[in-house]
Amino acid sequence: MVTERAEISPWPFVGMAGMACALFLYLASLLFAPWWAVALLVVVWIGLFVAACAWWTPHPRWVPVVAVVALLAWAAMVAIAGRT
């Protein structure tokens, strides 16, 4: 009996690589951003990571969008924290 395998989408892997990059940026921000901004970013990252994991199978093309949102959140928080 031969069964066909479902095609594996590469998009969740791309999205998780983007999430790893975002986490690196978030943690490296300790060098120039206030601690409270980095703590808030890490909380946001955890929420986005949970969303990315939940969307891995049902919505694989949305996972890279989550990574882009994470990077935009980082840029916004660094801009806001830089003004204080």
Residue, then its C-alpha position, 0 to 999 in steps of 0.5 A: m500500500v502506497t500512501e501519498r505524503a502531503e507537501i511540506s510548506p517552507w513558509p513556517f520555517v522561514g517565519m520561525a527563522g525571522m522570529a529567531c532574528a527578531l529575538f536576537l534584535y530584542l535581546a541585543s537592544l539591552l545595549f542601548a534601550p531601557w530595560w523596561a522596553v526590552a522586557l516589554l518586547v520580550v513579552v510581545w515576542i512570546g505572544l507572537f511566538v505562540a501565535a506563530c506556533a499555533w498557525w504552523t499547520p493551519h496557516p503556514r503562510w501567515v507565520p512569516v507575517v508574524a515575524v514581520v510584525a515582530l520586527l516592526a514592533w521592535a522598530a516601533m519600540v526602539a523609536i519610542a524608547g529613544r524619545t524617553 
